[in-house]
Amino acid sequence: MQDQATRLREIATEIKKDHNDYFDPDLRKNSRAKVFAVTSGKGGVGKSHIAVNVALKMKQAGYKVLLMDADINLANTNILMGHAPSRSLADAIIKGYQISEVIYTGPEGLHVLPGGSGFAELTNLPEDKKNNIIRQLSSLEYNYDYIILDTPAGIDKQVLDFLIYASKVLLIITPEPTSIADSYALLKILTLQEKKVGINIVVNQVNSLEHAKDIFSKFNLVVQRFLKIKINFLNYIVSDKNIIRATMQQKPMVLSYPNSPASRCIDNLMERIVTRGDIKCEEHHSSFFQRVSELSLFN
């Protein structure tokens, strides 16, 4: 009979192999990953919770997924998964680790890239080192099917950089007036960038589909009248006490309470993105990270 230590070594070897397979040049895809930026006008609307759980559902569905915590001030995707990563993007930048060494394997084999203060540190790098980091980040796009960006909340320039060049944007709103107002402000700033951005609305913390559609209808009416841009109602997440329970347990809700009402909404949201094709993404010939590097975030 195998002792416990032997089995633990076998599990560690399996995990390492799974991690290394992502970065095997022979297994790289020919097309770039679709990059979805999950964002919000204000904090506290469940943005990170949705990013983590959608990424996990994609992984469970058999896709290669990278969850990237791009919030340099309130990075909390790790907290929601009960992890305390030993390295972040800042370590790759400052200490010379490879990006592949910073990425860690989370629940269900999900790969996670902790951002930390890394983006701020990039601005102080010599040009050659900055280009090296950008090349490494860009190469990730060939190793995954989807990259989920958990962006900072608000209308900071860093947020706009991500949203402008993401394949699509998932804007999380709630029925709270402050969420609606701040989300409108975010869209207004985006319209000034003169870039076509695909905005998909997820209404969180609602009682039902009818409630969500009512919130979206009122929000869309104002957006159409004053901003004259198209936004798409993608899905909704119901209010669910299990969300709070999962957060307190530091375990993703779709794993802790897979049959809860909110988890079923997450299931539906994932299906709309990857199965039903409710989100149409254009193929880009240039790297997402390369395009973002040309903006203020890296300069």
C-alpha positions, -999 to 999 in steps of 0.1 A, spaced: 0 0 0 13 34 -8 20 56 21 6 92 22 39 108 13 42 87 -18 7 97 -29 14 134 -23 45 132 -44 25 116 -72 -2 143 -70 25 170 -71 40 154 -102 6 153 -119 0 190 -111 34 200 -124 29 181 -156 -5 197 -162 11 232 -156 41 225 -179 18 212 -207 4 247 -210 38 260 -219 50 232 -242 57 248 -276 43 217 -293 10 221 -276 5 258 -284 -26 268 -303 -26 285 -337 -51 312 -326 -49 337 -298 -70 334 -267 -102 354 -263 -96 381 -237 -127 390 -216 -124 420 -192 -147 418 -162 -152 453 -149 -175 476 -130 -182 512 -124 -177 508 -87 -164 483 -62 -185 460 -42 -208 447 -70 -195 412 -72 -170 417 -101 -142 394 -88 -167 368 -76 -181 366 -111 -147 365 -128 -134 337 -105 -165 315 -109 -169 320 -146 -133 311 -152 -138 279 -131 -168 269 -151 -149 274 -183 -121 252 -170 -147 225 -159 -161 226 -195 -126 216 -208 -112 249 -219 -77 262 -211 -82 292 -190 -60 319 -174 -75 341 -147 -55 373 -144 -60 395 -114 -53 429 -129 -63 450 -99 -31 464 -84 -48 480 -53 -76 455 -42 -64 422 -57 -88 397 -42 -93 368 -66 -68 348 -45 -87 355 -14 -119 342 -29 -101 309 -37 -83 307 -3 -49 311 -18 -19 332 -8 4 331 -38 41 333 -31 48 352 -63 31 378 -84 37 396 -117 59 420 -97 83 392 -90 87 385 -126 94 421 -132 117 429 -103 133 395 -95 135 381 -130 111 351 -127 96 339 -159 59 346 -162 53 309 -164 69 306 -129 46 331 -114 14 315 -127 0 290 -102 -26 262 -104 -58 269 -85 -90 249 -80 -100 225 -109 -66 231 -125 -74 268 -132 -43 288 -139 -40 321 -121 -17 351 -127 -16 373 -96 -11 409 -107 -2 427 -75 17 458 -80 33 445 -112 17 469 -136 29 499 -117 64 484 -116 64 481 -154 65 518 -158 100 520 -142 116 492 -163 143 498 -189 130 493 -224 146 459 -230 133 444 -198 99 459 -204 98 444 -239 108 410 -225 79 410 -201 55 420 -229 67 392 -251 62 367 -223 27 380 -216 19 380 -253 30 344 -257 4 334 -231 -23 341 -256 -13 311 -276 -14 288 -245 -50 294 -235 -85 294 -250 -97 322 -227 -80 348 -206 -103 363 -179 -91 397 -167 -105 408 -133 -99 445 -138 -99 473 -112 -133 490 -106 -138 525 -117 -127 548 -145 -89 548 -139 -68 550 -171 -55 515 -165 -90 502 -166 -97 519 -199 -66 505 -214 -78 469 -207 -113 476 -218 -104 492 -251 -84 462 -264 -102 432 -247 -121 409 -270 -152 418 -251 -161 435 -219 -184 421 -192 -197 451 -173 -212 442 -139 -240 463 -126 -264 461 -97 -298 477 -89 -281 502 -66 -282 538 -80 -245 543 -73 -237 513 -94 -259 525 -123 -244 560 -121 -208 549 -120 -213 524 -148 -228 551 -169 -198 573 -162 -175 545 -172 -193 541 -205 -193 578 -211 -155 579 -207 -151 549 -230 -171 567 -258 -145 595 -257 -118 570 -266 -132 567 -301 -127 529 -300 -154 503 -307 -158 484 -275 -182 454 -271 -201 459 -239 -220 430 -224 -241 437 -192 -244 413 -164 -269 424 -138 -259 411 -103 -278 409 -71 -313 407 -85 -344 387 -76 -352 373 -110 -347 375 -147 -376 399 -150 -360 421 -123 -327 420 -142 -343 429 -175 -361 458 -159 -328 472 -145 -311 467 -179 -340 484 -198 -338 515 -177 -300 516 -179 -300 510 -216 -326 537 -222 -303 563 -207 -273 550 -225 -291 550 -259 -304 585 -254 -273 602 -243 -243 581 -254 -258 564 -284 -238 532 -281 -251 496 -282 -249 475 -251 -260 439 -248 -278 422 -220 -259 390 -214 -271 375 -182 -280 380 -145 -270 366 -112 -296 363 -84 -291 374 -49 -280 343 -30 -270 338 7 -246 311 -5 -224 338 -21 -216 352 13 -211 317 27 -186 308 0 -168 341 4 -164 336 42 -152 301 35 -128 314 9 -140 288 -16 -155 295 -51 -193 293 -50 -196 270 -80 -175 245 -61 -189 249 -27 -226 253 -37 -228 240 -73 -266 237 -71 -274 270 -56 -294 296 -75 -264 319 -82 -243 290 -93 -269 280 -119 -268 316 -131 -230 314 -135 -235 281 -154 -259 299 -178 -235 329 -181 -206 306 -191 -228 288 -216 -238 320 -232 -202 330 -236 -186 298 -249 -214 275 -260 -243 295 -274 -220 321 -289 -239 351 -275 -206 370 -275 -191 374 -309 -153 380 -309 -133 393 -338 -100 377 -345 -70 400 -338 -38 396 -356 -18 414 -329 -14 406 -293 -37 420 -266 -8 426 -243 13 442 -271 -16 466 -279 -21 474 -242 17 480 -238 15 509 -262 -9 527 -240 -3 547 -208 -4 516 -186 31 506 -195 46 540 -202 
